Amino acid sequence: MLSLVARRVASIAPRVARAPASTFRAFASKPVPEDEGHIPTDAEQATGVDRSEEVFTTVFGDEFFDRDAISGLEEGTKENPIMVYSAEPERYVGISLEEDSTIRWFCLKEGELAHDPITMNYFALRVISQEQINEALAEAEANL
């Protein structure tokens, strides 16, 4: 059986085309002198939304998208509610207490006040338009 396999491989081997060594070297190039030895950081090679987040965080010190639950220690009143920013007219918000591991979720809508009866806080949604986002990102890029 092994001899049959060996004969079959031997008969196929001459038909397999070998690529010349120059083909493999075609993609090799010397690094540009100023980049030699430099490994780009995540920020330097980021694109799209990832770049927008990175630039915004670097310049303003805040996260572009706040993914954390709102702390129950913040105080929001009817006159001065806790502001939640969004690009959409409604957003789901999570609130938790430090001694409690559960997160309570509720839907916050533009123009409405939401009240959390446990923490006695009020929340309001502030919609930020795409133009405002683009202006903030352009300002951040200019200050980078």
C-alpha positions in Angstrom: 0.0 0.0 0.0 2.8 2.4 1.0 4.6 1.7 -2.3 1.4 2.6 -4.3 1.2 6.0 -2.4 4.9 6.6 -3.0 4.6 5.9 -6.8 1.5 8.1 -7.0 3.4 11.0 -5.3 6.4 10.5 -7.5 4.3 10.6 -10.6 2.6 13.9 -9.5 5.7 15.6 -8.2 7.2 16.6 -11.6 3.9 18.2 -12.7 3.8 20.5 -9.6 5.1 23.9 -10.8 7.5 25.6 -8.5 7.4 29.3 -8.2 10.7 31.0 -8.8 12.4 32.5 -5.8 11.9 36.1 -7.2 8.2 35.7 -6.9 8.4 35.5 -3.1 10.8 38.4 -2.9 8.5 40.7 -4.9 6.6 41.7 -1.7 9.8 42.3 0.3 10.9 45.9 0.5 13.2 48.0 2.6 11.5 50.2 5.2 11.4 53.9 4.8 14.4 55.3 6.8 12.3 57.4 9.2 10.0 54.5 9.9 12.8 52.0 10.4 12.3 50.2 13.7 9.1 52.1 14.5 6.0 50.0 15.4 2.9 52.1 15.1 0.6 52.4 18.1 -3.1 51.5 18.0 -3.9 55.2 17.8 -1.6 55.8 14.8 -3.3 53.0 12.8 -6.8 53.4 14.0 -9.5 54.3 11.4 -13.3 55.0 11.3 -15.2 55.1 14.6 -12.2 53.7 16.5 -10.1 56.7 15.4 -12.9 59.1 16.3 -13.1 57.6 19.8 -9.3 57.7 20.2 -8.9 61.3 19.1 -11.8 62.5 21.2 -10.6 60.8 24.3 -7.0 62.1 23.8 -8.1 65.7 23.3 -11.0 66.1 25.7 -10.2 63.4 28.2 -13.8 62.0 28.1 -14.9 58.9 26.4 -16.8 59.4 23.1 -19.2 56.6 24.0 -19.9 56.3 27.7 -20.5 52.6 28.2 -20.5 52.6 32.0 -23.6 52.4 34.1 -24.6 55.6 35.9 -23.5 55.5 39.5 -26.2 55.8 42.1 -24.1 58.3 43.9 -24.8 61.1 41.4 -27.7 63.4 42.3 -30.2 64.6 39.8 -33.1 66.8 40.7 -36.2 67.9 38.6 -34.5 71.2 38.1 -31.0 69.8 37.4 -31.4 66.2 36.1 -28.4 63.9 35.3 -27.8 64.5 31.6 -27.4 61.5 29.4 -26.1 62.2 25.9 -27.2 60.4 22.7 -27.3 60.7 19.0 -30.7 59.1 19.0 -34.1 60.4 20.4 -34.2 57.5 22.9 -31.6 55.5 24.7 -31.5 52.6 27.2 -29.7 53.6 30.4 -28.4 51.4 33.2 -28.2 52.5 36.8 -26.6 50.6 39.7 -25.8 51.0 43.3 -22.3 50.3 44.5 -23.4 47.8 47.1 -25.7 46.1 44.6 -24.4 44.1 41.6 -27.6 44.4 39.6 -28.2 47.0 36.9 -31.7 48.4 36.4 -32.4 49.4 32.9 -34.9 52.0 31.6 -35.6 53.7 28.4 -34.9 57.5 28.4 -36.7 59.6 25.7 -36.0 63.1 24.4 -38.1 65.7 26.2 -39.1 63.5 29.1 -37.7 63.3 32.6 -37.1 59.8 34.0 -37.3 59.2 37.7 -35.5 56.4 39.6 -37.5 55.7 42.8 -34.7 53.8 44.5 -32.0 56.5 44.2 -34.6 59.4 43.9 -32.7 60.7 40.9 -34.0 62.4 37.8 -32.6 61.8 34.3 -32.9 63.7 31.0 -31.7 62.9 27.5 -29.8 65.4 25.5 -29.7 64.6 21.8 -26.5 65.6 20.0 -26.8 66.0 16.3 -24.4 64.4 13.8 -23.2 67.9 12.9 -22.2 68.6 16.5 -20.4 65.3 16.7 -18.5 66.1 13.5 -17.6 69.6 14.8 -16.3 68.1 18.0 -14.2 65.6 16.1 -12.9 68.2 13.7 -11.9 70.3 16.8 -10.2 67.3 18.4 -8.3 66.5 15.1 -7.1 70.1 14.9 -5.9 70.1 18.5 -4.1 66.7 18.1 
